[in-house]
Amino acid sequence: MEKNAKIYIAGHRGMVGSAIMRNLQAAGYNNFVTRTSSELDLRDTQAVASFFAAEKPDYVFLAAAKVGGIVANNTYRADFIYENLMIQNNVIHQSYLNGVKKLLFLGSSCIYPKMAPQPLKEEYLLTGLLEPTNEPYAIAKIAGIKMCDAYRDQYGCNFISVMPTNLYGPNDNYDLNNSHVLPALIRKFHEAKMSGNAEVVCWGSGSPMREFLHADDLAEACVYLMHNYSEPSLVNIGTGTDVTIKELAETVAKTVGFEGTIFWDTTKPDGTPRKLMDVSKLHSYGWKHKIELADGIASVYAEVKDTLMAPRA
């Protein structure tokens, strides 16, 4: 990407989009075009068409999506498939019509079959049934991958797709009702410490294993691939290592300074036993993560501990 190129980051205020913008700004890029969701509804075909015709961006990072936890995904199934399809259909198609030089589409690890072997290789896509609770969201993301490949095949568009693992970092969601496991644990242990509680209750047995990638590492990988990857099919982005939820909880407790006990409520579900990305393809292109999990947790807690809501009575 040329330093003076016009870059459109869809979703620039979210955790991923804001990380990409920070990375590019640090590298000397400054010709950005952005719109908040209130300024541009990416579900609105005519509005997106008018935006692209007026702005003519050179490069596009498609980080905008309707996202949520397991309850939201399973409850608002129609919203998740409709809104995500509309967002990506409009942005990808208008990128083609307006001569965008390169587009990067961000998906999710939930695209892989529920029972796929571990670690998850890119070629496992569409080899089995999806996890039912987030199937509509996953199908939308799979359609985005295939759309990028189809526009490459038919029109020669340089559109690429990347699949990040579980993410955390600045601008994460700490609402206990719909946040993901890492920010939820940070919030739980912080509130317990502030309230002087002697015990924190965590769901399940603590045995499932999960992989976590800092958003700043994801952003660096995305920018790196925009410079160095121009092939069909997708690229996994992760660390290639995972931890048990028990280990994760203990690391968060230590970081926060919670000195009480952790009780594992085994009447609650564990979820998928393991979900680890195979990142050998990414490594073969010369990129590897830099931020280790304990350091990343410490940095995000330092940023948010003063802004987390006061403990509940």
Beta strands, then each sheet from edge to edge (+ up, - down):
strand 1: 7-10
strand 2: 32-33
strand 3: 59-62
strand 4: 102-106
strand 5: 159-164
strand 6: 166-168
strand 7: 199-203
strand 8: 209-210
strand 9: 212-214
strand 10: 234-237
strand 11: 243-244
strand 12: 261-265
strand 13: 274-275
sheet 1: 2+ 1+ 3+ 4+ 5+ 10+
sheet 2: 6+ 9+
sheet 3: 7+ 12+
sheet 4: 11+ 8- 13-
end
